[in-house]
Amino acid sequence: MPMISTSSFRAARPAKLLSLAVAFFGTTTLAVAQGTSAPVVRLWSGDAPGATGKGPEDIPTLTVYLPKTVTPKMPAIVVAPGGGYGGLATDYEGVEAQEFLNGLGVAVFMLQYRVAPYHHPVELGDAQRAVRTVRARAKEWGIDPARVGFMGFSAGGHLASTISTHFDSGLTKAGADAIDHMSSRPDFAILVYPVVSLVSPWTHQGSKRHLLGDNPDSALARSLSNELMVTSSTPPTFLFHTSGDNEVPPENSVYYYLALRKAGVKAELHIFQNGNHGSALSNPNLRVTTPEQDEPLKAWPGLLANWLRVNGWLPLAQTGT
């Protein structure tokens, strides 16, 4: 889909997907990811709710990446790249995560969700449908439907915190299909330098504007300021941020963690001294400080893997990458 630069925000890199204007295979599979055999699955067989067109940017999808070795009760993680709700940084906040998580034996579902000019609740609806889809088709992919997580970077982190605080046990309204009957609550969440607050001095204004428009309703903004929405039902959460992040300040992660702690939700927070916004899994292409300063960032994916094991999302004997 086309990338849209956001004010005071890194430019999102092009998504590595074939055009969605490809003949369907079955009712939901669209194509394969460029250069791979990964299938791209359409979240709705017809037009997505609220769609304003029929182009690639109007069609939310999941790209399915299964690990080389499929194990019983395999965990799955839906990955939402960042991009300020104006684009999707699918390579370094998608493919890098996919390769790392596949190496841990985790099935990865890369989410291409709709962004501006689409506004809330479209993005949340796409994320909820993604989790429901993975659960509904868990047997087909060899996944444990009770071990479905959601990982988001930056604005994708806001989406991860939103689906963690705005979920349901399944829709029963007239016309709801079998997928919509599934719960939209992730079993666990991973927030990577996330946008969380929409009503504080550390709000990322570009993400807020793309998500809610130029003049958002204050009550709506507060309801999506997710550090205020945490309850005891919010899923266990891992958070990573850096003190050097001047675009999405670490207060977003800190206050979300404190809300999780107050609610009695299992959570782990890591804030590294150095590192800039968009560091992903310690991507050397994003360095603007010295390699010596950035080298410690390479430790955080291992901390994530340890957290996944400690909480039973991965076997304790898993060696990872």
N, C-alpha and C positions, 0 to 999 in steps of 0.2 A: 504494500500500500504506500501511497506517497508519504514522505516524511515532512513534517511541519516544524520548523524551528520555533522555539519558545523564547520569550524575552528573558534574558539573564539565565539561560539554561543551556546545557550542552545540546548540540544538534543530534537528533536520533539518527542512527545509521539505517540503511535500507533493510527491510525484512527479506530474508533469504527464502522466499517462497515463490513457486511458480505462479503465474497468473491464475486466478480462480476461475477464469473463463475457460475452463477445461471440462470436457464431458464427465458427468458423474459416473462413479462406479458404485452401484447400489443407490440407496437413497441419501446417504450422508457423506460418503467418502468423495473428496473432490479431486485430489491429485496426489503427487508426492513432493516432499520438500526437495528443493534444488540440490542436485548432487548426491542425494541419498535415496534410500528406499522407504523413507518415513512417510506414511500416509497422512494426508491432510483431511480432517474430518469436519464437516459442516455441523454447527451446533443445532441448527434448525433445517429441516429438509426443504421448507419453503422460505419465504421472506422472514427475516428475523423481526421480532416485535419492534416497532418504531423505525424500521428501515425507511430511508428516504430515497433510496436508489438501488441499483442492482450491480454496482461495481464492486471490485475487491474490497474497497474500504467500507462497504455496507454489509459484508458477509463475515460474521465472527466465526473463527475456526479453531480447531486444536490440531497441532502436528504431533503425531504419536511417535515417541522414541522409546523402544523397549530395550533393556540391557541385553548383552550377548547371552547371558545365562538367566533364564527365567526360573525363579524359585517359588515354592508354595507360599501363598499368602504374601505375595510381593507388594510392597508399599508403592504408592503413586504420589506424584507431586505435580500439580498444575502450576506452571511458571508464567508469571505476568511481567514482561519487560517494562521498563520505565519509558519516559519520553514526555513528561509533563502533561499528560492527557492530550498531547497534540501530535504525537507520533509514537513509534515503537522502536526501541533500541534492541532489536531482536538478536543481533550477533553477540555483543559482549554481555548483554543482560539476558540472554536467552540460550544461545548455543553453548557458551562457556559453562553455564549452569547445567545444561543438559548433559554435557560430556562428563562433568564431575559427578552428577547424581547417578547417571547410568553406571559409572564406575563403582558406585556403592551398591549396585543392584536395585536401584529405584527406577520404576517406570516414570517417564517424564512426558507431560502433555503441555506443549508450548501454546499459550493462549494468544491468539490475535483478536483482541477486543476492539470495539469501535471507539474512536476518539473524536475530538472536536473536528467538525462542528456539532457532533453529537454531544449531548449533555446528560447528566444524571436524570433518570435512573438507568439509562441504557448500559453504561459500563458495568454497573453492579449486576444488572440482569444477565449480561454476557458471562460474568464470572460465576454467578450462581448456576447458570445453565451448564457451564463447563464442569463444575463439581458434580452436578446431577448426572451428566453424560458419562463421566468416568465411572461413577457408581453403577449406573444402569447397564453398562457394558463391561463390568468388571470381570465376569466369567470369561468373556471373549478374549480379554487381554491378559488373563491370569492374575488379576489384581484382587487384593483383599479389600472389599468395599468399606471396611471399618478402619482402613489405614490410608486415607486420602488426604494429603496435605495441600497447602496453597502457599506458594513463594512469590513475593513481589519485590521489585526493585524500584526505589524512588516513588514516582506516581503509582507504579504497580504495587509498591508497598502500601500506599494509601488504599488501593483496591483490596489488598490482602487484609488490611485492618478493617475495611468496610464490610467485607464478606464475613469477617470474624465477629462482627458486632451486629450485623443485619442479616439474619439467616432465618430459615424456617425448616420444619421437619418434613416438608413436602406439600405441594399444592393439590388441593382437592376440588378446586373450582371447576365448573362445567367447561369441557373442552380441553382440560389439562391432559397431556399425553402421558405415557408410562414413564418417560424420563422426568417429567415435572413432579411425579409422585415421590421422587427421591429427595432426601434431605440435601439442603444446600450448605450445611455447616461443615467446614473443613474439620478434620480430626486434629490437625495441628497447623501452625502457621509459621512462616519464616519471613521476616521483614528486614530488608537490606537497605540501609540509609533511607528509610521511608519518609514520605510526606504523611503526616498523621493529623495534625491540627489545622483547622480552617478558620479559627477564630482567635488566633494568638499572635503576638509579635513575631513569632518564628514561622508563621504560615508561608508556604511558597505560593506567592500570588499568581504566578503563571499557571500552575496546576489548578488552583482554585478557579481562575477565570475560564480556563478551558473546560473544566468540569461543570461549572454552574452558570457560566455566562458573565456578562459585564456587570450586571446589577443583581446579584443573587439575594434571595430572601434570607434574612438573618437567621430565622428559625431553621431553615433548611441547612444553612452552613453549619449551624451549631449541631444539628442532628448527624452531620457527617464529619464532625470534629471528633474522631473516634476515641481519643483518650477520655472523653466524657461519656462514652457509650458502653464501656467495658462492664460486663457482669460476670458472675460466677460460671456462666455457661460459655463464655468466650474460650476458644480452644487454647491449649498450651502453645507458647510462642517463643521463638528465638529471635533476637534482635541484634543487628550489627550496624555500627555507625562509626564515624571518626570525628575527633574534635576539630580537625582541619576542614570539615565540610562547611563552606561558607554559603552554599546555595540552598541546601536543606539542613538547617542546623540540627545538631544532635538532641536538642531539647524535644524534638518530635518523638524520638525513641525513648528518652528518659521519662517523659510524662506518661507515655503509654505503658512502659514497664511498671511505673509506680501504681498506675491504675490496675494493672494485672495483679500486682502484689497485694493491693488493698482488697481485691475481689477474691483472693485465694487461688488464683490461676497459676499453674506452673509456668515459669518464665525464666529466661536467661538473657542477659544483656551484656554485650561486649562493645566498649567504645575505645578505639585505638587512638593514640595521640596524634599520629600523622596520617595523611591521606586526604585526597580530595573527593568531591562528589563524583560518582560514576566510576569508582575504582573496581566495581564488580568483583570478580574473584581474583583481585590483585592483577589486573590487566596492565602489563608494562606499557602499552600504547597510550595509557591515560596518565602517565607520570608527568608531573611538572615539578616535583621535588627531586631529590637525589635518590638513586637506587638504594643507598643505605637507609634512607628514611622510609622508603616504601617496602623494603624487604620484609619487615615484620607483618605487613598486611597479608602475606602469603599464609600466615598461620590460621586465619579465621575460618577457611573452609574446613580445616581439621577440627576446629572447635564445634562447628555445626555438625559434622559427622559424629562426634562424641555425644553431642546432645541428642541426636536422633537415636543413637544406641542406648543411652542411659534411660530414655523414655520408652523404649521398646518398639520404636518405628523401624529400627534396623536390628538384626541379630547382634548380640554382643561379640560374637566371634568374627564379624565381618571385618575384613582388612581394609577395604576401600581402595582409594587410588594413592 
